[in-house]
Amino acid sequence: MPGLESMRRRLSSIAKPVTHTTTPPSHTHPDARLLEPDFFNIDAEDLTWFNKVNLAVRRDTEKLSIASDYMHIQRVAVSAWNLYQADTSQPWAGDIDSRTVVVAALVSSLGALMYAKECEKHKKAFKTQRVDTAEAVQIIQNDLLFDFLRSFNCPPDVAGPSALIASLVSFSGEIKDKGKIQDHCEAYPALRFVQDAVRLEELGCVGIARLGVQNKGTILEMLHVMDTKLVHYPGLMKTKGGRKEGERRWIQMLEFREGLISQTDCSIGLKSD
């Protein structure tokens, strides 16, 4: 794991101290505003299907945990778009259909939900517990997401790449086969932006907040996630902006990690049975 002090020195020009507080959005009323088509350069001819997909994603993410709700999708979509805008001059980004960046980000949380539903239907129909390999799960999610997008008349040339990209954002999938993800990034460069955006959501202050919502064990369980999973994220970023922001957010997590360990250590006043 990168040392805290070395990371601080390396990122001193990035991590600036907060000199004032900002009024946060409402904590009781989730921000349900839809993605703004104009912001994402959605053409008039694409508005009908895009708005339908947008509404359907907002509806379906209500069934997910707070950590993966529509506000999460809002952040992923805007982040992926900003990363894309920063790299449009790169030779490998020149042929990207910008619609795939937005649509893949929109459905990036739905694959697991659709797969769970499909498994439940399979179990009820055949009275068996379905077991799939990681590769099979990815293929099934790809198919389910493609059908979902096509049901709203999303063009095949957008639905195909978007569904595939959204089915490939998994960290565990990349760890098992980095070469496969690298090949897909070459074939579908938009994957770089969506994957980075999804992983940035698990880092920094927002990552800490999401870990708190997801945590079902002790308050120190999130440290295990940081030490075994999130520590790899900065090095797996595929874009320049993603790497820079990933490092900035990782140092925030390291500071939280050290503080949590320190503030929960009461061993001086304890003894074994």
C-alpha positions in Angstrom: 0.0 0.0 0.0 1.4 3.5 -0.8 2.7 5.2 2.3 0.6 8.1 3.6 3.5 10.6 3.8 4.9 9.8 0.4 1.4 10.2 -1.1 0.9 13.5 0.7 4.2 14.9 -0.7 3.4 13.6 -4.2 -0.1 15.1 -4.2 0.6 18.3 -2.3 -0.3 20.4 -5.3 -3.6 18.6 -5.7 -5.0 18.2 -2.2 -5.7 21.7 -1.0 -7.1 22.5 2.5 -10.7 23.5 2.8 -11.0 27.1 3.9 -14.7 27.4 4.1 -17.8 25.2 4.4 -20.3 24.6 1.7 -24.0 24.2 2.3 -24.9 20.6 1.3 -27.9 19.5 -0.7 -30.9 18.1 1.2 -30.3 15.0 3.3 -34.0 14.0 3.3 -34.9 14.6 -0.4 -32.7 12.8 -2.9 -31.8 14.8 -6.0 -34.0 13.1 -8.7 -33.3 15.6 -11.5 -32.7 13.8 -14.8 -29.6 14.0 -16.8 -29.7 17.1 -19.0 -29.5 16.1 -22.7 -28.0 19.4 -23.8 -25.1 19.0 -21.3 -24.2 15.7 -22.9 -24.7 17.0 -26.5 -27.6 14.7 -27.2 -29.0 15.6 -30.7 -32.7 16.3 -31.2 -33.1 13.1 -33.2 -32.0 11.1 -30.2 -34.0 12.9 -27.5 -37.0 10.5 -27.5 -35.2 7.3 -26.8 -32.6 9.0 -24.5 -35.3 10.5 -22.3 -37.1 7.1 -22.1 -33.9 5.4 -21.0 -33.1 8.2 -18.6 -36.5 7.9 -16.9 -36.3 4.1 -16.8 -32.9 4.1 -15.2 -34.2 6.5 -12.5 -37.2 4.2 -11.9 -35.1 1.0 -11.7 -32.3 2.4 -9.5 -34.9 3.0 -6.8 -34.7 -0.8 -6.3 -31.0 -0.6 -5.5 -29.2 0.4 -2.3 -28.7 4.0 -1.5 -25.0 3.6 -2.6 -26.1 2.8 -6.1 -29.2 5.0 -6.5 -29.9 7.6 -9.2 -27.7 10.2 -7.5 -24.9 7.7 -8.0 -25.7 7.4 -11.7 -25.8 11.2 -11.9 -22.3 11.4 -10.6 -20.9 8.6 -12.7 -22.4 10.1 -15.9 -21.1 13.6 -15.3 -17.7 12.2 -14.3 -17.4 9.9 -17.3 -18.4 12.8 -19.6 -15.9 15.2 -18.1 -13.1 12.6 -18.4 -14.1 12.1 -22.0 -14.2 15.8 -22.8 -10.7 16.1 -21.3 -9.3 13.4 -23.6 -11.1 14.1 -26.9 -7.9 15.2 -28.5 -6.2 11.9 -27.9 -5.7 9.8 -31.0 -7.4 6.8 -29.5 -10.5 8.9 -28.6 -11.2 10.4 -32.0 -13.7 7.8 -33.2 -15.7 7.4 -30.0 -19.5 7.9 -30.3 -20.1 10.3 -27.3 -23.6 8.8 -26.8 -22.0 5.5 -25.7 -20.1 7.2 -22.9 -23.4 8.7 -21.5 -25.6 5.6 -22.1 -23.1 3.1 -20.7 -22.7 5.3 -17.6 -26.5 5.5 -17.3 -26.9 1.7 -17.1 -23.7 0.9 -15.3 -25.5 -0.1 -12.1 -28.3 -2.0 -13.7 -26.5 -5.2 -14.9 -26.3 -6.8 -11.5 -30.0 -5.9 -10.7 -31.2 -7.4 -14.0 -29.0 -10.5 -13.6 -30.5 -11.1 -10.1 -34.0 -10.8 -11.4 -33.2 -13.2 -14.3 -31.7 -15.7 -11.8 -34.8 -15.5 -9.6 -37.0 -16.3 -12.6 -34.8 -19.2 -13.5 -35.0 -20.5 -10.0 -38.8 -20.3 -9.9 -39.2 -21.9 -13.3 -36.7 -24.8 -12.9 -36.6 -25.1 -9.0 -32.8 -25.0 -9.2 -30.1 -22.7 -7.9 -28.3 -21.1 -10.9 -24.5 -20.9 -10.8 -22.6 -19.0 -13.5 -19.0 -18.3 -14.0 -17.8 -14.7 -13.9 -17.5 -14.7 -17.7 -21.0 -16.1 -18.1 -22.4 -13.5 -15.8 -20.8 -10.7 -17.9 -22.3 -12.1 -21.1 -25.7 -12.4 -19.5 -25.6 -8.9 -18.2 -24.5 -7.7 -21.6 -27.5 -9.3 -23.2 -29.9 -8.1 -20.6 -28.7 -4.5 -20.9 -28.8 -4.6 -24.6 -32.4 -5.8 -24.6 -33.3 -3.1 -22.0 -31.9 -0.3 -24.2 -33.4 -1.6 -27.4 -36.8 -1.8 -25.7 -36.7 2.0 -25.7 -35.6 2.2 -29.3 -32.0 3.1 -28.4 -30.2 2.6 -31.7 -28.3 -0.7 -32.0 -25.0 1.1 -32.7 -25.4 2.8 -29.3 -27.1 0.0 -27.4 -24.5 -2.7 -28.4 -21.3 -0.9 -27.2 -23.1 0.7 -24.2 -24.4 -2.6 -22.9 -21.0 -4.3 -23.4 -19.1 -1.4 -21.7 -21.5 -1.4 -18.7 -21.1 -5.2 -18.3 -17.3 -4.8 -18.2 -16.8 -2.2 -15.4 -16.4 -4.8 -12.7 -13.2 -4.7 -10.7 -13.3 -8.4 -10.0 -13.6 -9.1 -13.7 -10.6 -7.1 -14.5 -8.4 -8.6 -11.7 -9.3 -12.1 -13.1 -8.4 -11.2 -16.7 -6.6 -7.9 -17.2 -5.7 -8.8 -20.7 -9.3 -9.1 -21.7 -10.2 -5.7 -20.3 -7.2 -4.2 -22.0 -8.3 -5.7 -25.3 -11.8 -4.3 -24.8 -10.4 -0.8 -24.0 -8.6 -0.9 -27.4 -11.8 -2.0 -29.2 -14.2 0.2 -27.2 -12.2 3.2 -25.9 -15.3 4.6 -24.2 -14.9 1.8 -21.6 -11.9 3.8 -20.2 -14.1 6.7 -19.2 -17.0 4.8 -17.8 -14.8 2.4 -15.9 -12.7 5.2 -14.4 -15.9 7.1 -13.4 -17.5 4.1 -11.7 -14.3 3.5 -9.7 -13.8 7.1 -8.8 -17.2 6.7 -7.0 -15.6 4.2 -4.7 -12.7 6.5 -3.7 -12.4 9.7 -1.7 -15.0 11.2 0.5 -17.9 9.9 -1.6 -16.3 6.4 -1.5 -16.1 6.6 2.3 -19.7 7.6 2.5 -20.8 4.8 0.2 -18.8 2.3 2.2 -20.6 3.4 5.3 -23.9 2.8 3.7 -22.9 -0.6 2.4 -21.1 -1.8 5.5 -23.0 -4.5 7.5 -20.3 -5.5 9.9 -18.0 -3.6 12.3 -17.0 0.0 11.5 -13.5 -1.3 10.8 -14.8 -3.5 8.0 -14.4 -0.7 5.5 -10.6 -0.7 6.2 -10.5 -4.3 4.9 -12.1 -3.1 1.7 -9.6 -0.3 1.3 -6.6 -2.6 2.0 -7.7 -5.5 -0.3 -9.6 -3.8 -3.1 -9.6 0.0 -3.3 -5.8 0.2 -2.9 -5.6 -1.1 -6.5 -7.9 1.5 -8.0 -5.5 4.4 -8.7 -3.2 2.1 -10.6 -6.0 0.7 -12.7 -7.3 4.1 -14.0 -7.2 4.2 -17.8 -7.3 8.0 -18.4 -5.0 10.9 -17.4 -7.8 12.6 -15.5 -8.9 9.4 -13.9 -5.4 8.7 -12.6 -5.0 12.2 -11.2 -8.4 12.3 -9.5 -7.9 8.7 -8.3 -4.7 9.6 -6.6 -6.3 12.6 -5.0 -9.2 10.6 -3.7 -7.0 7.8 -2.5 -5.0 10.1 -0.3 -8.3 11.2 1.3 -9.0 7.6 2.1 -5.6 7.0 3.5 -6.0 10.0 5.9 -9.4 8.6 6.9 -7.9 5.1 7.4 -5.2 6.4 9.7 -7.6 8.5 11.6 -10.1 5.7 12.1 -7.5 3.3 13.3 -6.2 5.9 15.7 -9.6 7.0 17.0 -10.9 3.5 17.5 -7.8 2.2 19.4 -8.7 1.8 23.0 -6.4 -1.1 23.7 -4.7 0.7 26.5 -7.8 0.2 28.7 -8.6 -3.4 27.7 -7.4 -6.9 28.7 -7.9 -10.4 27.4 -10.4 -12.7 29.1 
